[in-house]
């Protein structure tokens, strides 16, 4: 394919809104606009990535250090749009919103009698724990929803030191929304002072740590009051016991117990769908140097960047056209820089675009039946006889 057909426009400087080095190189090299839209060169690359992605070894051939789970493939990136829980010890990986972790219950206690106490202005876990001088893990946190499918009132209980995972709850219930004041009141609950004790017409869900937690402080379903020593089964029961809380950094890995790490990432593949634009970004973040992109053979829009240096006595462009056709006929994909530009401009653009191999057709070389061959990551050019070029390129691509 010809450079002018793709209408490639490289940039001399990084965009002001460059979020990451790799993204900046993609803009400078003409793969993306500053508004993150694919340009023809970017479309060419994502199309090629799609063709190559059927290879089981695609990720390793692309040189990407990925995080992989049963749910998807992720690339660590500080500006990523998703948080991923990872265990460095055993390799467990999952999106943070649905990640499992090893839960540690408080030491088991004998169940104490239920007691109602006054707790004015304590409609948050923090205020309650402060007033009673107890750790948050000795409280029960209540959240109330309505299931959209049938309007059922849903009451969720988790330990006070934890955060609900909307994603885990959604996998159990489907779509939900926060319950309105009328629905809450009708069930017998009181916002800010709610508990599952004595509720009516409610679907109660408790996190799987709740049955292992004794004597928790929970709402009394009356404003300004809480109950000391609530205990699962003795004081209330639930229709569903499940893991509904979100993991955090430092929680134990569900497989080996070592501390989990939380990393920002972009999604490369999920639910059978491959995100080729994100793969393009991951490749650019991984493969670049101070001159531009340094794309691997398995993740480049073209195998060869072919350029001619205009000559004084020889028609280097016509010879480059012949080489272009010969390489293409041999099954080698070629980006032919057919512009009548200065050599320095073309060399700079070749480095920016980052194809694995550069072939330069110049007057001096042609006079001796030679062209220059240079892998992108190497410093030196090699003079190659014209009649050996296709075989030499094929060998480098093998």
C-alpha angles and dihedrals in degrees: 000000000000125000092227092051090058090047091222115192115188122196127230095214139032116266115257090236095054105148096187135006093251093051089049091054091050089056094044092049094050100251095115139022121237085257090060096252119144115252122205092271090051090049089051090053096047090048090053092046088054091054093047097044093083088073108102088218093051096116095050093043089052088055094234123154098216137180109226133192137160088267100050154314122274137187117213111239129157091224093045121139097227135052117227129196113221134181109211090195102057103009099247110162134178138146106275093237092065101022118132123224140182109268120211116204122211116258109286117261136191110260112259127207118277112255131185115218137179113254108170117193093006103125093136132063090238093054092045095049090048094050094048094037093232133130116262090243088070091064133077117228119211128205125180129206143162120232108232096212095065108359092249116164110239123199117193125194125194133161112278096242093058137076126233117244107223088194094056091045090048091054088058101040108022117223116004138173134197112278117249124236094258094053092047093050092046090057092054095251128127120216111245092014101052131138135163091247110117098355121154131211093005134133102226120204122182129189111249091249093062097075087055094051119086131200100009122175110240137167120283092217087246124099112257096016138094136183122239120214103015112176131192115250094008094064103017142349136213137226091217132034111187146137103274104152130097124246122233136195111290096028114129119268110251090228106041106006096237118135116281121230123213118218134177113239146161122242114248097174134002136164091000093307121116118212101215096179089056089048088054089054093046091051092050091049090052101039116048140098136188092292102046142279121353101196122191120236093256096050108043130104089230136016095221136033104208119193137170127211109217111246135207100227106012129063097235092172094060091048090049088051089055091049090048091055093045094052092045091051088053090058095257116135112229136191103205112203096210096171119123091230133138116278093243092057092050094047090052092049092047090055092046095051091046106210110174096244133033122200117192122197111200135168096243093051094046091053086063095039092254141120130192121254121193130170108220095241096048125085101215132066121226123214109228128187111247093237091056098045099095093048092047093050091046090052092052091050094049 
